């Protein structure tokens, strides 16, 4: 694989542009062809987990839309050094629901 020294502006680039994906992996900037997942056939357990993850994201968005719950997640996330959204997704998977407790 060829190696190139990137301009400092491009080193922080991530995402996809015209079928090319920029990402950081193991501390290095990587440029790859955009993955094509259209032909993937998910197993039953994979499809179930993907559905559960959609539910977790919906929970996190709903939870963070409530200012009281958002404040709780922001405090908890600051203590753990995480992002509030990630913590809310994790709480969904661990059965913690702050929306019902408020």
Secondary structure, DSSP 8 states (H G I E B T S, - for coil): -------HHHHT--EEETTEEEEEETTEEEEEE----TT----HHHHHHHHHHHHHHHHHHHHHHSHHHHHHHHHHHHHHTS-HHHHHHHHHHTT--HHHH-
